[in-house]
Amino acid sequence: MSVSLKEYRRLLNERSIIMMITLALVILWYFGQVSLLGAIIVFATAWTLLIQLRIKRRMESLRLMRETVREQRRTTKQGAMTVRANTLNRLPSPVLLIDDQQRIAFANQAALDLLGSDILNNDVVLYLRQSNFVNALDAVISGKQVEFGTIRYTSSNERSFDVTVAPVPASDDGTIGAQAMVFFYEVTSLLKTEQMRADFVANASHELRTPLTSLIGFIETLQGPAMDDQEAQQRFLGIMQKEAERMVRLIDDLLSLSRIEMSRHVAPTSTIDLPQLIASSINTVLPQASERGIKFDQQTAPDVKMVVADADQITQVLLNLLSNAAKYAERGTTVHVTATPHYGGRHVTITIRDEGPGIAPEHLARLTERFYRVDTARSRKMGGTGLGLAIVKHILLRHGSQMEIKSQLGKGTSFSFRLPIPGKVGQAQPVTEAS
Amino acid sequence: MTEHTMRAYDDDLKDLRTIVSRMGGMAEDQLVAAMEALRETNVEKAHKVRVADQTLDQMELQAERAAITLFALRAPVADDLRVVVAALKMTSLIERMGDYAKNIAKRTLAIAESDPVPMPATLDRMAAEARVMIREVMDSYVHNDANAAMDVWERDENLDNMHNAAYRQILARMMEAPDQINALTHYLMIAKNLERIGDQATNVAEQVYYAITGTLLEDARPKNDETSTTVLDESDD
């Protein structure tokens, strides 16, 4: 429509029509032609014009409404698309979209973090090289249905993933350009748990078997060659008793470890008198320590008194640490037990420090592992179960504390942990095991 | 890397890179499969490894052809030339890794014939270490990361130390149990193979470093292999 016509159309409104009627009537009257017929014709024309005008207006408003609705719908849809794209991008599991040329068409943030930020539009085989993955991808892109076993991808920082390759049809009926989606499901913790379980079963059965083997050996000897040898019998029975006791201790330790693990999400609420508890624990291990000429030196800061802890469990922690010191510290040395307020005064730090021989750094990280021993033979001789420090660690985790072990060969080892002072801290939160 | 006027040139270079990467993945798979067969003394799996080695050989030929085509048609210069030459060398190194894996599988067959002798645990750790080296060197290649290649190159010492330990351990076991000497000798050679795979990974790392930076890493190579001079005396166990 040309511009002039538009201008003209804009002139067509109620006011101009009424003016035209008046003008027509005036002209008619001027010529003395005002008749009923003339008036009717003029009014009828005006009426038709008015109706046409209204129809036009109505049509216009309808069109406007329709357009608004359409606009609204479009924005909502776009918003939803953005949300979907962002969702995919924020998905914690890595996802890749591979086009039919095996190039990476899309990678979400997790995938970029895992495989490197420069992977887009490059061949996916560069990064995922396993031959079973390559075969699976070939099959999926060429539209074949094949069963492929588990594809395991291990990243350079030892994270493991189970990789799934699935076809993504580019059209609804799946006829053109199959693409492939690669989804990574992280199994690192699963594998680790499985490894830990296997290790634990192997260790526990080995530990239980060792005393049993020697018991059976001695029983056979007593039944056979030593049947009439009174002296040997006494000696063997003594050894057998020791072995049996060791087994009892081991089972007790295993049970108490599992009990502690059951209650590890419940923080202790009772308060205990720490200096007294330390003193009584020292008294308990004193006879064992003095055999090796080891003395204890307890130093408690004057303002250390009550702490929030479970009395039985903290006693067990202290007994384990002190008897370790009594067993392994060098003869004739002193073991220092200190309890001092931590900076900020909300916790008490308890430290048990010996004067040698110290533990080599490569053992330190693994000391709290079940059945881990620096020197297996020595630990056996001392009657250790290999569970002591594991128990200590778990009790302390329940108390919201962690054991810190520092050691220097030739200088000595120190074990320290913190306990909360009542009223100063909110409820102690049990720490979940980090490893 | 800057793009070439001819897109086909870029595509050819990319294809070559893809083949090399595939070979690396395949070599890693072969090593894992060979160790699995050895751990379980599984004759069937060992056979599979030996057969699969042919695929790796085929891939090497394919890579060679791709590289020669590149030379002939595109006459690469400067960094492109380095990339192609390095790829050519890398493929033959990776193919050697595959051969060592195949050799492990072959020895598994021999070990399976005699009475079962437990595998020294050190071998497993060596294989894991060698595998990580292959993976990381290939990662450094596809990401063009010279520092990562350097890391792998320095890492070889670890594997050498493990090899020394395994060597002494196996020799000691030979002295204890002369009747197992047959299987133990194979284990000794397998340890050597694993160590060689690590060496090849270091060589690949050198090529990657060269392709990216244009400098040779040849000298000052970490070396800690003492086995060629190790003697075990009777009192030592």
Interface residues (C-beta under 8 A of the other chain):
Chain A: G116 D118 N122 D123 V125 L126 Y127 L128 R129 Q130 S131 N132 F133 V134 T154 S156
Chain B: K14 R17 T18 S21 R22 G24 G25 M26 E28 D29 A52 T55 V132 R135 E136 M138 D139 V142 H143
